[in-house]
Amino acid sequence: MEIKATRVNSANATIEAVLLKATVDTRVEKIAKQAAKTMNVDGFRKGKVPLAVIKRRFGEKLIQDAEGELLREVVDGGAQELKVAKETIIGEPQVTKFDKKDDKTEVEVKIGLKPEFDLGEYDSIIPEVSSIEIEENEVEDRIKELAKNSAPMNKVEEDRAVAEGDFALIDFDGYVDGEPLENGKAEGYSLEIGSKSFIPGFEEQVVGMKSGEEKEIEVTFPEDYGKADIAGKLVKFQVKVNEISVRGEVEINDELAKTIMQGQEDASLEVLTEKVKEQITNEKKGKLYNEELKPALIDKLIENYNFDLPEFVVEQEIDLAFRNKLQSMKEEEINELKNNADGAKEIRDNLREDAQRSVKITFIVDALSKKEEVAVDDNEVMQTIYFEAMQFGQDPKAMVEMYEKQGLMPAVKMAMVEDKLLSKLLDRKLKA
């Protein structure tokens, strides 16, 4: 079998080969003989099925299997010619030419190779991180908030309307364009008036309602709402107030600390204060890292290292970004693109630079995480997905299944590794 391997650059190579028809026929014969030994075919004893019957019934499948085996050998032979280890080949080889002729098939296969680059000295790239300052009133306000949230709820017995600061136990049922709103129905929902936890305008219209009262509330969803089918639309809710409650008072002392820090033997107001300081420090650090320092560090890492990228990985990243962009487009825009190849190409070209950055930082993070011994195990991934699902009121198991079905688990894990790695690098420069 003729094989010619050519390096395009350090991360991409092309393998050309010629599969002679005689070679394919020989391989078909071999596979058919193996199948005849184990295959069950009605009318024949196991292991006694004539080759002619096997070929007649499964001829096309036998040819495909033979060609598949030979293609794998083409890739192996190309890798040997290129002197690259099989484990450095990334993803599945891309068959870009399979030209069948009477006596032969001309084949071209493109492979991507894991980029090799020297990390060198990178500590100077990491920015210095100023110490995190905490104001005394921040700690006091947080403890007051904890006290408020741990205070008992008292039902309002007097005949009065819902007011700011109350907790209204409500039933609601939403409709958009006369149809039920998806996930827009609930019973016995405790709504804190003034919390701004609902669509703007909803809580304000509950104010003034009395226990037992029913009312239709109309709100317009924001134009930038996460679900495009109801963004900017008028939604009507049938709302009933079942009861009104207010929070009681609670003193800030050691007893409060014991209530909040249940199970901790040394619980006291002093210990709680230190815990709150630590919590606020971590929140501020997280905000600083995520909004400023991590994006800046990623830019510096991308700028610092130069190496070739496997082109098909970049194309996969562009495919993903292109699909995401299509989801945000209107139907008429999508239909226009279907008949406009140049328009689709222009969009993909505009996505290329970001895709290259994304692929490049993935390889850099992979190399740095090994150097820094940063890893994330499967249990951490599962815990993160479960926590995310609970935050959004979704079924954790269903979310895991969705990620697995869409092949997103490796991406989730890689994102967690990146976050953990960058935090470790920045922590090293954090001033006490």
Secondary structure, 3 states (H helix, E strand, C coil): CEEEEEEEECCEEEEEEEEEHHHHHHHHHHHHHHHHHHCCCCCCCCCCCCHHHHHHHHHHHHHHHHHHHHHHHHHHHHHHHHCCCHHHEEEEEEEEEEEECCCEEEEEEEEEECCCCCCCCCHHHCCCECCCCCCHHHHHHHHHHHHHHHCCEEECCCCCECCCCCEEEEEEEEEECCEEEEEEEEEEEEEECCCCCCCCCHHHHHCCCECCCEEEEEEECCCCCCCCCCCCCEEEEEEEEEEEEEECCCCCCHHHHHHHCCCCCCCCHHHHHHHHHHHHHHHHHHHHHHHHHHHHHHHHHHHHCCCCCCHHHHHHHHHHHHHHHHHCCCHHHHHHHHCCHHHHHHHHHHHHHHHHHHHHHHHHHHHHHHHCCCCCCHHHHHHHHHHHHHHCCCCHHHHHHHHHHCCCHHHHHHHHHHHHHHHHHHHCCECC
